[in-house]
Amino acid sequence: MKKTLLHLVVLSCKRASFLIEKQQGKPLSFFDNAQLKLHLKLCSECVHFQKQSLLITSMLKSNHKSNLTEFKLPDEVKNRLKKALDEKITIFL
């Protein structure tokens, strides 16, 4: 499948949500940051997701005085969450 220029510039909601989460752990590249900013200007659902994600992260940081990298979910829980998110995301695609 040949990607058009539009596909290179405009992100899917799935990719945007990935970058929103990634952004909380480390800085994004210039290109990823520019793509995410453009997507957020066009997609109110992802803006809402970003606000929720920031809220969850801040709550975890304030409730768990330890470093967030020490917080580990069991693999079974991760897999269930991933499956649920994938099902929800395909609704928007």
N, CA, C and O of each residue as an XYZ file, in Angstrom:
372
protein
N       0.845     -1.179      0.000
C       0.000      0.000      0.000
C       0.894      1.247      0.000
O       1.781      1.398      0.839
N       0.640      2.099     -0.931
C       1.449      3.302     -1.081
C       0.906      4.398     -0.172
O      -0.286      4.705     -0.208
N       1.771      4.983      0.636
C       1.348      6.040      1.546
C       1.377      7.376      0.823
O       2.336      7.697      0.120
N       0.327      8.142      1.003
C       0.297      9.478      0.436
C       0.926     10.439      1.421
O       1.181     10.088      2.573
N       1.172     11.642      0.966
C       1.744     12.673      1.840
C       0.833     12.913      3.036
O       1.309     13.138      4.149
N      -0.478     12.867      2.807
C      -1.437     13.081      3.894
C      -1.273     12.037      4.996
O      -1.351     12.367      6.179
N      -1.046     10.780      4.613
C      -0.860      9.713      5.600
C       0.424      9.901      6.408
O       0.511      9.465      7.556
N       1.411     10.547      5.807
C       2.660     10.795      6.521
C       2.517     11.939      7.518
O       3.234     11.985      8.518
N       1.605     12.854      7.255
C       1.449     14.037      8.096
C       0.383     13.836      9.162
O       0.595     14.193     10.321
N      -0.759     13.270      8.787
C      -1.878     13.122      9.715
C      -1.847     11.730     10.342
O      -1.799     10.720      9.640
N      -1.875     11.697     11.652
C      -1.810     10.444     12.404
C      -3.175      9.800     12.552
O      -4.201     10.478     12.490
N      -3.185      8.487     12.747
C      -4.402      7.806     13.174
C      -4.566      8.050     14.673
O      -3.611      8.420     15.356
N      -5.755      7.845     15.171
C      -5.985      8.010     16.610
C      -5.162      6.994     17.408
O      -4.709      7.292     18.513
N      -4.972      5.811     16.855
C      -4.181      4.789     17.540
C      -2.733      5.251     17.713
O      -2.152      5.103     18.788
N      -2.163      5.806     16.660
C      -0.782      6.300     16.733
C      -0.703      7.516     17.650
O       0.258      7.663     18.405
N      -1.711      8.388     17.588
C      -1.727      9.579     18.445
C      -1.775      9.174     19.916
O      -1.068      9.753     20.740
N      -2.600      8.184     20.250
C      -2.679      7.757     21.649
C      -1.361      7.153     22.109
O      -0.957      7.334     23.258
N      -0.690      6.437     21.214
C       0.632      5.897     21.540
C       1.611      7.034     21.842
O       2.353      6.976     22.823
N       1.608      8.063     20.998
C       2.526      9.187     21.203
C       2.178      9.978     22.463
O       3.074     10.487     23.137
N       0.899     10.088     22.786
C       0.479     10.767     24.020
C       1.075     10.060     25.223
O       1.597     10.705     26.133
N       0.997      8.746     25.229
C       1.552      7.981     26.339
C       3.079      8.046     26.351
O       3.694      8.207     27.406
N       3.677      7.920     25.181
C       5.134      7.956     25.075
C       5.681      9.298     25.558
O       6.728      9.357     26.202
N       4.968     10.362     25.244
C       5.371     11.727     25.592
C       5.517     11.912     27.102
O       6.303     12.746     27.553
N       4.772     11.150     27.871
C       4.834     11.285     29.322
C       6.092     10.647     29.903
O       6.473     10.942     31.036
N       6.736      9.776     29.129
C       7.940      9.117     29.606
C       9.220      9.749     29.108
O      10.231      9.777     29.811
N       9.170     10.256     27.890
C      10.364     10.893     27.317
C       9.934     11.834     26.204
O       8.840     11.685     25.659
N      10.777     12.803     25.857
C      10.424     13.768     24.814
C      10.261     13.086     23.446
O      10.972     12.133     23.125
N       9.329     13.586     22.665
C       9.109     13.071     21.321
C      10.094     13.720     20.349
O      10.629     14.797     20.614
N      10.320     13.056     19.235
C      11.135     13.652     18.180
C      10.385     14.865     17.617
O       9.180     15.009     17.823
N      11.097     15.719     16.917
C      10.479     16.908     16.335
C       9.305     16.518     15.434
O       8.231     17.114     15.515
N       9.514     15.515     14.578
C       8.479     15.087     13.637
C       7.270     14.504     14.360
O       6.134     14.854     14.042
N       7.501     13.620     15.329
C       6.387     13.044     16.095
C       5.608     14.122     16.847
O       4.378     14.097     16.886
N       6.329     15.058     17.436
C       5.688     16.137     18.181
C       4.818     16.998     17.253
O       3.698     17.365     17.607
N       5.344     17.313     16.070
C       4.588     18.118     15.105
C       3.345     17.364     14.632
O       2.268     17.951     14.528
N       3.488     16.078     14.346
C       2.344     15.265     13.926
C       1.276     15.212     15.019
O       0.086     15.345     14.735
N       1.702     15.017     16.261
C       0.758     14.927     17.366
C       0.028     16.246     17.559
O      -1.188     16.254     17.748
N       0.741     17.351     17.515
C       0.091     18.658     17.668
C      -0.956     18.886     16.584
O      -2.042     19.390     16.870
N      -0.643     18.521     15.345
C      -1.601     18.669     14.253
C      -2.820     17.788     14.497
O      -3.957     18.230     14.332
N      -2.580     16.552     14.887
C      -3.692     15.627     15.143
C      -4.597     16.160     16.257
O      -5.822     16.102     16.147
N      -3.992     16.675     17.325
C      -4.787     17.174     18.451
C      -5.611     18.398     18.069
O      -6.655     18.645     18.673
N      -5.164     19.168     17.080
C      -5.949     20.307     16.610
C      -7.189     19.847     15.848
O      -8.180     20.572     15.761
N      -7.124     18.634     15.299
C      -8.209     18.117     14.463
C      -9.122     17.109     15.173
O     -10.217     16.821     14.690
N      -8.681     16.581     16.304
C      -9.406     15.450     16.914
C      -9.720     15.715     18.389
O      -8.838     15.626     19.243
N     -10.950     16.034     18.671
C     -11.343     16.340     20.048
C     -11.314     15.099     20.942
O     -11.093     15.211     22.148
N     -11.536     13.916     20.360
C     -11.488     12.684     21.160
C     -10.087     12.431     21.698
O      -9.925     12.000     22.840
N      -9.080     12.696     20.881
C      -7.700     12.484     21.343
C      -7.272     13.554     22.341
O      -6.451     13.289     23.219
N      -7.819     14.755     22.213
C      -7.561     15.793     23.222
C      -8.119     15.324     24.560
O      -7.473     15.470     25.597
N      -9.328     14.757     24.527
C      -9.944     14.230     25.745
C      -9.102     13.081     26.316
O      -8.886     13.004     27.525
N      -8.629     12.186     25.430
C      -7.774     11.085     25.865
C      -6.505     11.615     26.520
O      -6.074     11.096     27.550
N      -5.904     12.645     25.931
C      -4.675     13.220     26.478
C      -4.919     13.780     27.879
O      -4.094     13.588     28.773
N      -6.032     14.463     28.077
C      -6.354     15.017     29.398
C      -6.534     13.902     30.422
O      -6.049     13.996     31.549
N      -7.239     12.839     30.014
C      -7.438     11.707     30.917
C      -6.104     11.041     31.256
O      -5.852     10.694     32.410
N      -5.273     10.869     30.267
C      -3.981     10.223     30.467
C      -3.100     11.033     31.416
O      -2.453     10.474     32.302
N      -3.081     12.349     31.226
C      -2.298     13.206     32.116
C      -2.832     13.150     33.544
O      -2.058     13.141     34.500
N      -4.152     13.114     33.686
C      -4.767     13.024     35.007
C      -4.397     11.708     35.694
O      -4.028     11.699     36.868
N      -4.495     10.614     34.968
C      -4.147      9.306     35.533
C      -2.686      9.274     35.967
O      -2.361      8.801     37.056
N      -1.813      9.781     35.107
C      -0.382      9.799     35.434
C      -0.107     10.647     36.664
O       0.660     10.245     37.539
N      -0.730     11.819     36.738
C      -0.493     12.683     37.903
C      -1.039     12.045     39.178
O      -0.442     12.182     40.245
N      -2.175     11.346     39.071
C      -2.732     10.661     40.245
C      -1.809      9.534     40.692
O      -1.586      9.348     41.888
N      -1.280      8.791     39.744
C      -0.353      7.710     40.098
C       0.896      8.259     40.762
O       1.378      7.703     41.749
N       1.417      9.347     40.222
C       2.625      9.944     40.793
C       2.368     10.471     42.204
O       3.223     10.338     43.080
N       1.201     11.066     42.428
C       0.933     11.624     43.750
C       0.580     10.537     44.774
O       0.896     10.674     45.956
N      -0.069      9.466     44.325
C      -0.450      8.391     45.243
C       0.677      7.403     45.508
O       0.703      6.749     46.550
N       1.578      7.298     44.595
C       2.712      6.385     44.755
C       3.977      7.228     44.791
O       4.457      7.693     43.757
N       4.494      7.411     45.954
C       5.670      8.262     46.129
C       6.893      7.682     45.426
O       7.853      8.403     45.152
N       6.862      6.391     45.135
C       7.996      5.782     44.456
C       7.989      6.162     42.977
O       7.017      6.718     42.465
N       9.062      5.860     42.326
C       9.214      6.129     40.905
C       8.205      5.300     40.114
O       7.992      4.127     40.422
N       7.577      5.904     39.090
C       6.583      5.191     38.286
C       7.166      3.973     37.578
O       6.433      3.023     37.301
N       8.441      3.973     37.283
C       9.026      2.832     36.591
C       9.022      1.583     37.466
O       9.179      0.472     36.960
N       8.847      1.755     38.765
C       8.792      0.610     39.674
C       7.401     -0.007     39.724
O       7.232     -1.104     40.255
N       6.409      0.678     39.183
C       5.035      0.190     39.185
C       4.852     -0.771     38.016
O       4.941     -0.358     36.859
N       4.600     -2.039     38.300
C       4.470     -3.062     37.262
C       3.111     -3.740     37.360
O       2.672     -4.134     38.441
N       2.459     -3.866     36.216
C       1.212     -4.627     36.140
C       1.533     -6.060     35.743
O       2.465     -6.297     34.974
N       0.777     -7.010     36.255
C       0.971     -8.392     35.808
C       0.680     -8.511     34.310
O      -0.152     -7.772     33.783
N       1.353     -9.429     33.626
C       1.184     -9.597     32.180
C      -0.267     -9.880     31.805
O      -0.739     -9.408     30.771
N      -0.973    -10.635     32.624
C      -2.379    -10.960     32.343
C      -3.224     -9.683     32.295
O      -4.072     -9.526     31.417
N      -2.991     -8.787     33.232
C      -3.729     -7.519     33.272
C      -3.367     -6.664     32.058
O      -4.243     -6.061     31.439
N      -2.084     -6.613     31.718
C      -1.643     -5.852     30.543
C      -2.329     -6.361     29.279
O      -2.798     -5.575     28.455
N      -2.380     -7.680     29.136
C      -2.993     -8.268     27.938
C      -4.483     -7.962     27.865
O      -5.002     -7.667     26.788
N      -5.176     -8.028     28.999
C      -6.604     -7.708     29.012
C      -6.845     -6.242     28.664
O      -7.757     -5.925     27.900
N      -6.027     -5.345     29.224
C      -6.155     -3.921     28.917
C      -5.870     -3.645     27.441
O      -6.589     -2.883     26.794
N      -4.826     -4.264     26.920
C      -4.467     -4.066     25.518
C      -5.603     -4.535     24.609
O      -5.953     -3.849     23.648
N      -6.172     -5.690     24.905
C      -7.265     -6.226     24.093
C      -8.470     -5.286     24.134
O      -9.081     -5.009     23.102
N      -8.808     -4.801     25.322
C      -9.950     -3.890     25.466
C      -9.710     -2.587     24.710
O     -10.612     -2.074     24.048
N      -8.494     -2.053     24.807
C      -8.167     -0.818     24.088
C      -8.196     -1.027     22.584
O      -8.712     -0.181     21.853
N      -7.652     -2.134     22.114
C      -7.665     -2.423     20.681
C      -9.093     -2.513     20.149
O      -9.385     -2.028     19.055
N      -9.980     -3.135     20.927
C     -11.385     -3.237     20.511
C     -12.043     -1.866     20.447
O     -12.801     -1.582     19.519
N     -11.758     -1.017     21.425
C     -12.340      0.318     21.444
C     -11.780      1.186     20.323
O     -12.513      1.953     19.700
N     -10.479      1.062     20.069
C      -9.829      1.898     19.049
C     -10.351      1.552     17.661
O     -10.521      2.446     16.833
N     -10.609      0.272     17.388
C     -11.079     -0.100     16.046
C     -12.441      0.512     15.753
O     -12.807      0.653     14.587
N     -13.193      0.874     16.769
C     -14.476      1.543     16.571
C     -14.262      2.904     15.900
O     -15.062      3.323     15.064
N     -13.179      3.585     16.274
C     -12.897      4.925     15.757
C     -12.180      4.910     14.417
O     -12.140      5.933     13.733
N     -11.614      3.777     14.026
C     -10.839      3.735     12.776
C     -11.669      3.490     11.573
O     -11.144      3.432     10.462
